[in-house]
């Protein structure tokens, strides 16, 4: 998964307010915080206006007054038929002074009623007024929820053939015992979140309360619930899955004044909801995915069509991260939308999603690339590259992953995606992949014409990517790329094995006599990341070499021993310390990815077989679209 966030800053983001389970997370304008005072002022103002109108009718009776009175009577009292002189509908004719007396009586009565209502409000306690205001707010929230869900029904489309969504029993009792342990770890993580952080985006397992980061803005959208659904389903934790489904039906609301990461919301929420829909067949997940996707589309309203990094779900206003090079968008963000958006066009019949991502691909194809490499930054206003920094880790990683997976998801018909992937990997091999003095293959980072001999934990996903893309490689290089994947897996295992806790650091270097070891203190943390285990799983699927299961089990044991606490699982600040300190965050991707890949590693290959499923960068499985002669909306015919 691409987690571009720099360092451990994400772990220490401010907490959002706590809501009771099941409470609405709908944010209201700050003005409503003093709604009770404004309500009373409005009542007083209405009484004053009523008095002003009444004053006219207590003035002497003259012709000017009669013209004013008769001209407005149909507005003031709708049941008077002004076309018939002074006739009340269904009543006797009233002439002259009798009409004015009737109007005066009515206005006096209305005036007294309004004053009495104002007095009644003033007699109520602050608690009673707050309760009334909350009731009105809840009514508005419910009306907006109904409005959001009242769009046109989605068209029926043929469900792709779904294979291998249940069981996966490995057969071997020893392997099954390990798989059951992973399932128990998932249950502990979920139950802890259910007890202490329900409805919040993530969990603080030591503080035993909810947690969120800036990628979700100020919203409480239950990111862990959505991210964990498909893991719960494939593990057979169906009552927990049902809990999550019910929360989503009742509480997941995107009409919130929150600025969110387009990339993170796409891979976690849209990817998670689509996977849950395909696995379970429950329409609510598809409907929610489409509702959210519609909220992301305004992010593409830029001069180039390259989306902003963030968008406000309510206003549609977008912007980029302040720290990104000269206001640039990030390659791994705008390049990691294709899988989900193609499925959205398939399910909705709306070509907009497909067209947005294909436009990005075509724009990039026209641009010059230094040394054939894609820089990590692109300005969405000018269409020019930002700082010339290329990485297969953070900021770049999942762009390359999605080129390969676009080809796989199209049943290998999207040859343009495959060709673009092959060209990119060729440039990466030429400029970024090296062997250390100790014989470890690593992927460095290209910065302003120089190679930095440092590899991030995020980069370790590439071993699995090379193995996944080996079949179909040009020039009969399948064996080469499978071997390259194995070498990357070995290097990343070394980064784990060379720590005290047997858990890998965030980044590790290959210079000054140190290899696969973190040097800086702010690179020694482990935040429950999945990328190394992800590569173990892919390598197991393609080679069945038992060492990958062994390495995966070592990692699982280390996580259970050092990261498990009574309130869930926590990241660790220094994997080289024998007395670790915790960061107090249970990341949503731990349930979505880390535990899922471990479970699949100890399952048989017929659970989510790779010929039928493609995993997005958050490990959410989406089915291969075997479209044949079917045309995606907005595309040319699939070859």
C-alpha positions as CSV (number, residue, x, y, z in Angstrom):
1,X,0.0,0.0,0.0
2,X,1.2,3.5,-0.7
3,X,1.4,5.4,2.6
4,X,3.2,8.6,1.4
5,X,2.9,10.3,4.8
6,X,6.2,11.4,5.9
7,X,7.8,9.7,8.9
8,X,5.8,9.0,12.0
9,X,3.9,12.3,11.9
10,X,0.7,10.5,11.0
11,X,0.8,8.7,14.3
12,X,0.6,11.8,16.4
13,X,-2.2,13.6,14.7
14,X,-4.7,15.4,16.9
15,X,-7.7,13.4,18.2
16,X,-11.2,14.2,16.9
17,X,-14.1,14.5,19.3
18,X,-15.6,11.3,20.6
19,X,-19.0,10.2,19.6
20,X,-21.1,7.6,21.3
21,X,-21.6,4.4,19.3
22,X,-24.3,4.9,16.7
23,X,-24.3,8.7,17.1
24,X,-24.4,10.8,14.0
25,X,-21.1,12.3,12.9
26,X,-22.8,15.0,10.8
27,X,-21.0,18.3,11.3
28,X,-23.0,21.4,11.6
29,X,-22.2,25.1,11.0
30,X,-20.7,26.8,14.0
31,X,-23.7,29.1,14.0
32,X,-25.9,26.3,15.4
33,X,-23.7,26.2,18.5
34,X,-25.7,29.2,19.6
35,X,-29.0,28.3,18.0
36,X,-31.0,28.7,21.2
37,X,-30.1,32.4,21.5
38,X,-30.7,33.1,17.8
39,X,-34.1,31.3,18.0
40,X,-35.2,33.6,20.8
41,X,-34.0,36.7,18.9
42,X,-36.0,35.6,15.9
43,X,-39.1,35.2,18.0
44,X,-38.7,38.7,19.4
45,X,-38.1,40.1,15.9
46,X,-41.2,38.4,14.5
47,X,-43.2,39.9,17.4
48,X,-41.9,43.3,16.6
49,X,-42.8,43.0,12.9
50,X,-46.3,41.8,13.9
51,X,-46.7,44.9,16.0
52,X,-45.6,47.1,13.2
53,X,-48.2,45.6,10.9
54,X,-50.8,46.0,13.7
55,X,-50.0,49.6,14.1
56,X,-51.3,50.4,10.6
57,X,-54.7,49.0,11.5
58,X,-55.0,51.1,14.6
59,X,-54.4,54.3,12.7
60,X,-57.4,56.4,11.6
61,X,-59.4,54.9,8.8
62,X,-58.5,56.8,5.6
63,X,-58.5,56.1,1.9
64,X,-54.7,55.4,1.8
65,X,-55.1,52.8,4.5
66,X,-58.0,51.2,2.7
67,X,-55.9,50.8,-0.5
68,X,-53.0,49.2,1.4
69,X,-55.3,46.9,3.3
70,X,-57.3,45.7,0.3
71,X,-54.1,45.3,-1.8
72,X,-52.4,42.9,0.6
73,X,-55.3,41.0,2.1
74,X,-54.9,38.0,-0.1
75,X,-51.3,37.8,1.1
76,X,-51.9,38.4,4.8
77,X,-54.9,36.0,5.0
78,X,-54.9,33.5,2.2
79,X,-58.5,32.3,2.7
80,X,-59.9,35.7,1.8
81,X,-61.0,35.9,-1.8
82,X,-60.0,39.4,-2.8
83,X,-61.8,39.2,-6.1
84,X,-65.1,39.5,-4.1
85,X,-65.4,42.5,-1.9
86,X,-64.6,41.5,1.6
87,X,-66.0,37.9,1.2
88,X,-64.5,35.3,3.4
89,X,-64.5,32.0,1.5
90,X,-67.5,30.1,2.6
91,X,-68.7,33.0,4.8
92,X,-71.0,36.0,4.7
93,X,-70.1,39.3,3.0
94,X,-68.3,41.7,5.3
95,X,-68.1,45.4,4.3
96,X,-66.1,48.4,5.4
97,X,-65.3,48.7,9.1
98,X,-66.3,45.0,9.8
99,X,-63.4,43.8,7.6
100,X,-60.9,46.0,9.5
101,X,-62.2,44.8,12.8
102,X,-61.8,41.2,11.7
103,X,-58.2,41.9,10.6
104,X,-57.4,43.7,13.8
105,X,-58.7,40.8,15.9
106,X,-56.7,38.3,13.9
107,X,-53.4,40.3,14.2
108,X,-54.0,40.9,17.9
109,X,-54.5,37.1,18.4
110,X,-51.4,36.3,16.4
111,X,-49.4,38.8,18.3
112,X,-50.5,37.4,21.7
113,X,-49.8,33.9,20.5
114,X,-46.2,34.8,19.4
115,X,-45.5,36.6,22.7
116,X,-46.8,33.6,24.6
117,X,-44.5,31.2,22.7
118,X,-41.6,33.5,23.4
119,X,-42.4,33.5,27.1
120,X,-42.7,29.7,27.0
121,X,-39.2,29.4,25.5
122,X,-37.8,31.7,28.1
123,X,-39.2,29.6,30.9
124,X,-37.4,26.5,29.6
125,X,-34.0,25.4,31.0
126,X,-30.8,25.4,28.9
127,X,-30.9,21.6,28.9
128,X,-34.5,21.6,27.5
129,X,-33.5,24.1,24.8
130,X,-30.5,22.1,23.8
131,X,-32.6,18.9,23.6
132,X,-35.0,20.7,21.2
133,X,-32.1,22.0,19.1
134,X,-30.6,18.6,18.9
135,X,-33.9,17.1,17.8
136,X,-34.1,19.6,15.0
137,X,-30.5,19.0,14.0
138,X,-31.1,15.2,13.9
139,X,-34.2,15.8,11.7
140,X,-32.0,17.9,9.2
141,X,-29.3,15.2,9.2
142,X,-31.9,12.5,8.5
143,X,-33.4,14.6,5.6
144,X,-29.9,15.0,4.1
145,X,-29.2,11.3,4.4
146,X,-32.4,10.5,2.6
147,X,-31.6,13.1,0.0
148,X,-28.1,11.6,-0.5
149,X,-29.5,8.1,-1.0
150,X,-32.3,9.2,-3.3
151,X,-30.3,9.3,-6.5
152,X,-31.3,7.4,-9.6
153,X,-31.0,3.6,-9.1
154,X,-27.8,2.0,-10.4
155,X,-28.3,0.0,-13.6
156,X,-28.1,-3.8,-13.4
157,X,-24.8,-5.2,-14.6
158,X,-23.6,-8.8,-14.9
159,X,-21.7,-9.8,-11.8
160,X,-18.2,-10.9,-12.7
161,X,-17.5,-14.6,-12.1
162,X,-16.5,-14.9,-8.4
163,X,-14.2,-17.7,-7.6
164,X,-12.6,-18.7,-4.3
165,X,-14.3,-16.4,-1.8
166,X,-14.6,-19.0,1.0
167,X,-12.7,-21.5,3.0
168,X,-9.1,-21.8,1.8
169,X,-8.3,-24.6,4.2
170,X,-4.6,-25.4,3.8
171,X,-5.0,-29.1,4.7
172,X,-1.9,-29.3,6.8
173,X,-2.9,-29.2,10.5
174,X,0.2,-27.3,11.5
175,X,-0.4,-24.6,8.8
176,X,-4.1,-24.5,9.8
177,X,-3.1,-23.8,13.4
178,X,-1.0,-20.9,12.3
179,X,-3.9,-19.6,10.2
180,X,-6.2,-19.9,13.2
181,X,-3.7,-17.8,15.2
182,X,-3.9,-15.0,12.6
183,X,-7.7,-15.2,12.7
184,X,-7.5,-14.8,16.5
185,X,-5.2,-11.7,16.1
186,X,-7.8,-10.2,13.8
187,X,-10.6,-10.8,16.2
188,X,-8.6,-9.2,19.0
189,X,-7.9,-6.1,16.8
190,X,-11.5,-5.9,15.7
191,X,-13.0,-6.5,19.2
192,X,-10.7,-3.8,20.7
193,X,-11.7,-1.3,18.1
194,X,-15.4,-2.3,18.6
195,X,-15.1,-1.6,22.3
196,X,-13.0,1.5,22.4
197,X,-13.0,3.2,19.0
198,X,-16.3,2.3,17.3
199,X,-17.2,4.8,14.6
200,X,-13.9,6.6,14.8
201,X,-11.4,6.2,12.0
202,X,-8.8,4.3,14.0
203,X,-8.0,3.2,17.5
204,X,-5.5,4.3,20.2
205,X,-5.1,0.9,21.8
206,X,-3.2,2.0,25.0
207,X,-5.4,5.1,25.6
208,X,-8.4,3.0,24.7
209,X,-10.1,5.6,22.6
210,X,-10.7,6.7,19.0
211,X,-8.1,8.2,16.8
212,X,-7.8,9.9,13.4
213,X,-5.3,11.6,11.2
214,X,-5.3,14.5,8.8
215,X,-5.9,12.2,5.8
216,X,-9.6,12.0,6.9
217,X,-10.0,15.6,7.8
218,X,-12.1,16.2,10.9
219,X,-14.5,13.4,9.9
220,X,-15.5,10.3,11.8
221,X,-16.2,7.9,8.9
222,X,-15.3,4.6,10.5
223,X,-12.3,3.9,8.4
224,X,-11.3,0.8,10.3
225,X,-14.8,-0.6,9.7
226,X,-14.7,-0.2,6.0
227,X,-11.1,-1.2,5.7
228,X,-11.6,-4.4,7.7
229,X,-14.8,-5.7,6.1
230,X,-13.4,-8.0,3.4
231,X,-10.8,-9.4,5.8
232,X,-13.6,-10.3,8.2
233,X,-15.5,-11.9,5.4
234,X,-12.7,-14.1,4.1
235,X,-11.8,-15.2,7.6
236,X,-15.4,-16.3,8.2
237,X,-16.0,-13.7,11.0
238,X,-19.5,-13.2,9.7
239,X,-21.1,-11.7,12.9
240,X,-18.4,-9.1,13.0
241,X,-18.9,-8.5,9.3
242,X,-22.6,-8.0,10.0
243,X,-21.8,-5.5,12.7
244,X,-19.8,-3.5,10.3
245,X,-22.5,-3.6,7.6
246,X,-25.1,-2.3,10.0
247,X,-22.9,0.6,11.1
248,X,-22.3,1.5,7.4
249,X,-26.1,1.3,6.6
250,X,-27.0,3.5,9.6
251,X,-24.0,5.9,10.1
252,X,-21.7,6.2,7.1
253,X,-22.5,9.6,5.7
254,X,-20.4,11.6,3.2
255,X,-22.3,14.9,3.5
256,X,-19.7,16.2,5.9
257,X,-17.6,19.4,5.9
258,X,-14.3,17.5,5.9
259,X,-11.2,17.8,3.8
260,X,-10.0,14.3,3.0
261,X,-7.2,12.7,1.0
262,X,-8.6,11.7,-2.4
263,X,-6.0,8.9,-2.6
264,X,-6.5,7.4,0.9
265,X,-10.3,7.7,0.7
266,X,-10.2,6.0,-2.7
267,X,-8.0,3.0,-1.7
268,X,-9.5,2.5,1.8
269,X,-13.2,3.4,1.4
270,X,-14.1,3.0,-2.3
271,X,-11.8,-0.1,-2.6
272,X,-13.1,-1.5,0.7
273,X,-16.7,-0.9,-0.1
274,X,-16.4,-2.4,-3.6
275,X,-14.6,-5.5,-2.3
276,X,-17.3,-6.0,0.4
277,X,-19.9,-5.7,-2.3
278,X,-18.3,-8.3,-4.6
279,X,-17.7,-10.7,-1.8
280,X,-21.1,-10.4,0.0
281,X,-23.4,-9.2,-2.8
282,X,-24.9,-6.6,-0.4
283,X,-26.1,-3.6,-2.4
284,X,-25.5,-1.1,0.4
285,X,-21.8,-1.3,-0.2
286,X,-22.1,-0.5,-3.9
287,X,-24.4,2.4,-3.2
288,X,-22.1,3.9,-0.6
289,X,-19.1,3.5,-2.9
290,X,-20.8,5.4,-5.7
291,X,-22.1,8.1,-3.3
292,X,-18.5,8.7,-2.1
293,X,-17.0,8.6,-5.6
294,X,-19.3,11.4,-6.7
295,X,-17.9,13.5,-3.9
296,X,-14.4,12.9,-5.2
297,X,-15.0,14.0,-8.8
298,X,-14.6,17.7,-8.1
299,X,-11.0,17.1,-7.2
300,X,-10.4,16.6,-11.0
301,X,-11.5,20.2,-11.8
302,X,-7.9,21.4,-12.5
303,X,-6.4,22.9,-15.7
304,X,-4.7,19.7,-16.5
305,X,-7.2,17.1,-15.1
306,X,-4.6,15.9,-12.6
307,X,-6.6,15.8,-9.4
308,X,-5.9,17.7,-6.2
309,X,-4.5,15.7,-3.3
310,X,-7.4,16.8,-1.1
311,X,-11.0,17.7,-1.5
312,X,-13.7,19.0,0.8
313,X,-16.5,16.4,0.6
314,X,-19.2,19.1,1.2
315,X,-18.0,22.1,-0.9
316,X,-15.9,20.2,-3.5
317,X,-13.0,22.6,-3.1
318,X,-9.7,20.9,-3.7
319,X,-6.0,21.7,-2.9
320,X,-2.6,20.1,-2.6
321,X,-0.5,19.3,0.4
322,X,1.5,22.4,1.5
323,X,4.7,20.4,1.7
324,X,4.5,19.0,-1.8
325,X,7.0,20.4,-4.3
326,X,5.7,23.8,-5.5
327,X,2.0,22.9,-5.0
328,X,2.4,19.7,-6.9
329,X,0.2,16.6,-7.0
330,X,1.8,13.3,-6.1
331,X,2.5,10.5,-8.6
332,X,1.4,7.7,-6.2
333,X,-1.8,9.5,-5.4
334,X,-3.2,10.6,-8.8
335,X,-1.7,7.4,-10.3
336,X,-3.6,5.1,-7.9
337,X,-7.2,5.5,-8.9
338,X,-7.5,3.3,-12.0
339,X,-8.7,0.0,-10.5
340,X,-11.5,1.5,-8.4
341,X,-12.6,4.0,-11.1
342,X,-12.9,1.4,-13.8
343,X,-15.1,-0.7,-11.5
344,X,-17.2,2.4,-10.7
345,X,-17.8,2.9,-14.5
346,X,-18.6,-0.7,-14.9
347,X,-21.1,-0.8,-12.0
348,X,-22.8,2.6,-12.7
349,X,-22.7,3.0,-16.5
350,X,-21.2,6.4,-15.9
351,X,-18.2,6.9,-18.2
352,X,-16.8,9.8,-16.1
353,X,-14.7,7.6,-13.8
354,X,-13.1,5.7,-16.6
355,X,-12.4,8.9,-18.6
356,X,-10.8,10.6,-15.7
357,X,-8.1,7.9,-15.1
358,X,-7.5,7.3,-18.8
359,X,-6.9,11.1,-19.3
360,X,-4.2,10.9,-16.6
361,X,-2.5,8.1,-18.4
362,X,-2.6,9.8,-21.8
363,X,-1.3,13.0,-20.3
364,X,1.7,11.3,-18.7
365,X,2.4,9.4,-22.0
366,X,3.0,12.8,-23.7
367,X,5.4,14.1,-21.2
368,X,9.2,13.9,-21.3
369,X,10.6,11.8,-18.5
370,X,14.2,12.4,-17.2
371,X,16.1,9.1,-17.9
372,X,12.8,7.4,-18.6
373,X,11.9,7.9,-14.9
374,X,8.6,9.4,-13.5
375,X,9.3,12.1,-11.0
376,X,7.1,12.0,-7.9
377,X,5.7,15.5,-8.3
378,X,3.5,17.0,-11.1
379,X,1.9,20.5,-11.0
380,X,-1.8,20.2,-11.8
381,X,-2.0,23.8,-12.9
382,X,1.0,23.9,-15.4
383,X,1.3,20.2,-16.2
384,X,5.0,20.4,-15.5
385,X,7.1,18.1,-13.3
386,X,8.1,19.4,-9.9
387,X,11.3,18.3,-8.1
388,X,13.1,15.5,-9.9
389,X,12.7,12.9,-7.2
390,X,11.9,9.3,-8.2
391,X,11.0,6.6,-5.8
392,X,9.5,3.1,-5.9
393,X,8.7,3.7,-2.2
394,X,6.6,6.5,-0.7
395,X,5.3,9.1,-3.2
396,X,5.8,6.8,-6.2
397,X,5.1,3.1,-5.4
398,X,1.5,2.3,-6.2
399,X,1.6,4.2,-9.5
400,X,3.7,1.4,-11.0
401,X,1.6,-1.2,-9.2
402,X,-1.6,0.1,-10.8
403,X,-0.1,0.0,-14.3
404,X,0.5,-3.7,-13.9
405,X,-2.8,-4.3,-12.2
406,X,-4.8,-2.4,-14.8
407,X,-3.5,-4.9,-17.3
408,X,-4.3,-7.9,-15.0
409,X,-7.8,-6.6,-14.1
410,X,-8.7,-6.1,-17.8
411,X,-8.0,-9.8,-18.3
412,X,-4.7,-8.8,-19.9
413,X,-6.4,-6.8,-22.7
414,X,-5.2,-3.3,-21.6
415,X,-1.9,-3.7,-23.5
416,X,-1.2,0.1,-23.2
417,X,-1.0,-0.3,-19.4
418,X,1.3,-3.3,-19.7
419,X,3.6,-1.5,-22.1
420,X,3.8,1.5,-19.9
421,X,4.6,-0.7,-16.9
422,X,7.4,-2.5,-18.8
423,X,9.0,0.7,-19.9
424,X,8.9,2.1,-16.4
425,X,10.4,-1.0,-14.8
426,X,13.2,-1.0,-17.4
427,X,14.2,2.5,-16.4
428,X,13.9,1.6,-12.7
429,X,16.2,-1.4,-13.2
430,X,18.7,0.8,-15.1
431,X,18.9,3.6,-12.6
432,X,17.6,2.6,-9.2
433,X,18.2,-1.1,-8.6
434,X,21.7,-2.0,-7.2
435,X,23.5,-4.7,-5.2
436,X,25.2,-3.8,-1.9
437,X,28.7,-4.8,-1.1
438,X,27.2,-7.6,1.0
439,X,25.2,-8.9,-2.0
440,X,21.8,-7.5,-1.1
441,X,19.6,-6.3,-3.9
442,X,18.0,-3.0,-3.1
443,X,15.9,-0.2,-4.8
444,X,17.3,3.3,-4.1
445,X,15.8,6.7,-4.8
446,X,16.8,9.1,-7.5
447,X,17.2,12.6,-6.3
448,X,18.4,15.4,-8.7
449,X,20.6,13.1,-10.8
450,X,22.0,11.1,-7.9
451,X,21.1,7.7,-6.3
452,X,20.4,7.7,-2.6
453,X,21.3,4.2,-1.3
454,X,18.3,4.0,1.0
455,X,15.2,1.7,0.8
456,X,11.9,2.2,2.6
457,X,9.6,-0.4,4.1
458,X,7.0,0.8,1.6
459,X,9.4,-0.2,-1.3
460,X,9.4,-3.8,-0.1
461,X,6.0,-4.3,-1.9
462,X,8.0,-4.3,-5.1
463,X,9.2,-7.8,-4.6
464,X,5.6,-9.1,-4.9
465,X,5.0,-6.7,-7.8
466,X,7.9,-8.1,-9.8
467,X,6.7,-11.7,-9.2
468,X,3.1,-10.7,-10.1
469,X,4.3,-9.1,-13.4
470,X,6.8,-11.8,-14.3
471,X,4.3,-13.7,-16.6
472,X,3.9,-11.5,-19.7
473,X,7.3,-9.8,-19.4
474,X,8.9,-8.8,-22.7
475,X,11.8,-10.7,-24.2
476,X,11.2,-13.9,-22.2
477,X,12.3,-12.2,-18.9
478,X,9.7,-13.9,-16.7
479,X,12.4,-15.9,-14.9
480,X,14.5,-12.8,-14.4
481,X,11.7,-10.8,-12.7
482,X,10.7,-13.8,-10.5
483,X,14.3,-13.9,-9.4
484,X,14.4,-10.2,-8.8
485,X,11.2,-10.5,-6.6
486,X,13.0,-13.2,-4.6
487,X,16.0,-11.0,-4.1
488,X,13.9,-8.0,-2.9
489,X,12.1,-10.4,-0.5
490,X,15.4,-11.6,0.9
491,X,16.7,-8.0,1.4
492,X,13.5,-7.0,3.2
493,X,13.6,-10.1,5.4
494,X,17.2,-9.1,6.4
495,X,15.9,-5.6,7.4
496,X,13.6,-7.5,9.9
497,X,16.1,-10.0,11.0
498,X,18.8,-7.4,11.8
499,X,16.6,-5.7,14.4
500,X,16.2,-6.6,18.1
501,X,12.4,-7.1,17.8
502,X,12.6,-8.9,14.4
503,X,10.3,-6.2,13.0
504,X,11.4,-4.0,10.1
505,X,12.3,-0.3,10.4
506,X,10.6,2.4,8.3
507,X,13.7,2.9,6.1
508,X,17.2,1.3,6.0
509,X,20.5,2.2,4.3
510,X,23.2,0.5,2.3
511,X,26.3,2.6,2.9
512,X,29.0,3.4,5.5
513,X,29.4,-0.3,6.1
514,X,25.8,-0.6,7.2
515,X,23.4,-2.7,5.2
516,X,19.6,-3.1,5.6
517,X,19.8,-1.2,8.9
518,X,18.1,2.1,9.9
519,X,20.5,4.9,10.8
520,X,18.4,7.9,11.8
521,X,16.2,7.7,14.9
522,X,13.1,8.8,13.0
523,X,13.4,5.8,10.6
524,X,13.5,3.1,13.3
525,X,9.8,2.8,13.9
526,X,7.4,0.1,12.8
527,X,3.7,1.1,12.4
528,X,2.2,-2.4,11.6
529,X,3.0,-2.0,7.9
530,X,2.2,-4.9,5.5
531,X,4.5,-4.5,2.5
532,X,7.1,-7.1,3.5
533,X,4.4,-9.7,4.4
534,X,2.7,-8.8,1.1
535,X,5.8,-9.8,-0.8
536,X,6.1,-13.0,1.1
537,X,2.6,-13.9,0.1
538,X,3.1,-13.3,-3.6
539,X,6.4,-15.1,-3.6
540,X,4.7,-18.1,-1.8
541,X,1.9,-18.1,-4.4
542,X,4.3,-18.2,-7.3
543,X,7.1,-20.5,-5.9
544,X,5.6,-22.4,-2.9
545,X,9.1,-22.1,-1.3
546,X,8.4,-22.9,2.4
547,X,10.8,-20.2,3.5
548,X,8.2,-17.5,2.8
549,X,5.7,-19.1,5.2
550,X,8.5,-19.4,7.7
551,X,9.4,-15.7,7.3
552,X,5.8,-14.7,7.5
553,X,5.3,-16.7,10.7
554,X,8.4,-15.1,12.3
555,X,6.8,-11.7,11.5
556,X,3.4,-12.7,12.9
557,X,5.0,-13.9,16.2
558,X,7.0,-10.7,16.5
559,X,3.9,-8.6,16.0
560,X,1.9,-10.7,18.5
561,X,4.7,-10.5,21.1
562,X,5.8,-6.9,20.8
563,X,2.8,-5.0,19.3
564,X,-0.1,-6.6,21.1
565,X,-1.6,-4.8,24.1
566,X,-4.8,-5.3,26.0
567,X,-6.6,-2.7,23.8
568,X,-5.5,-4.0,20.4
569,X,-2.2,-3.7,18.5
570,X,0.2,-0.7,18.6
571,X,3.1,0.5,16.4
572,X,6.6,0.7,18.0
573,X,8.9,3.6,18.0
574,X,12.2,1.8,17.9
575,X,12.6,-1.8,16.7
576,X,16.3,-1.8,17.8
577,X,15.3,-1.3,21.5
578,X,14.7,-4.3,23.7
579,X,12.3,-2.2,25.8
580,X,10.0,-0.8,23.1
581,X,7.8,2.2,23.5
582,X,4.5,2.3,21.7
583,X,3.1,4.9,19.3
584,X,-0.5,4.1,20.6
585,X,-2.1,3.8,17.1
586,X,-3.8,0.7,15.6
587,X,-3.7,1.6,11.9
588,X,-6.7,0.6,9.8
589,X,-4.4,-0.9,7.2
590,X,-3.2,-3.4,9.9
591,X,-6.7,-5.1,9.6
592,X,-7.1,-4.5,5.9
593,X,-3.6,-5.6,4.7
594,X,-1.2,-7.0,7.3
595,X,-3.5,-9.6,8.8
596,X,-5.2,-10.4,5.5
597,X,-1.9,-11.2,3.8
598,X,-0.8,-13.3,6.8
599,X,-4.1,-15.2,6.6
600,X,-3.7,-15.8,2.9
601,X,-0.1,-16.9,3.4
602,X,-1.4,-19.8,5.5
603,X,-4.4,-20.6,3.3
604,X,-4.6,-22.7,0.1
605,X,-4.2,-21.1,-3.2
606,X,-7.9,-21.5,-4.1
607,X,-8.8,-18.7,-1.7
608,X,-8.9,-15.6,-3.8
609,X,-6.9,-17.1,-6.7
610,X,-4.8,-14.5,-8.6
611,X,-6.3,-15.5,-12.0
612,X,-9.6,-14.2,-10.8
613,X,-8.8,-11.4,-8.3
614,X,-6.6,-8.4,-8.3
615,X,-5.8,-6.7,-5.0
616,X,-5.8,-2.9,-4.8
617,X,-3.0,-1.2,-3.0
618,X,-4.9,-1.5,0.3
619,X,-5.3,-5.3,-0.2
620,X,-9.0,-5.0,-1.2
621,X,-9.7,-7.8,-3.8
622,X,-11.5,-6.7,-7.0
623,X,-12.6,-9.3,-9.6
624,X,-11.0,-9.5,-13.0
625,X,-13.4,-7.9,-15.6
626,X,-13.6,-10.5,-18.3
627,X,-15.5,-8.2,-20.6
628,X,-15.0,-9.9,-23.9
629,X,-17.0,-7.8,-26.4
630,X,-18.5,-5.6,-23.7
631,X,-17.4,-2.0,-23.8
632,X,-16.8,0.0,-20.7
633,X,-18.8,3.3,-20.7
634,X,-16.7,6.0,-22.3
635,X,-14.0,3.7,-23.7
636,X,-13.3,2.2,-27.0
637,X,-14.1,-1.5,-27.4
638,X,-11.9,-3.7,-25.3
639,X,-9.5,-5.7,-27.5
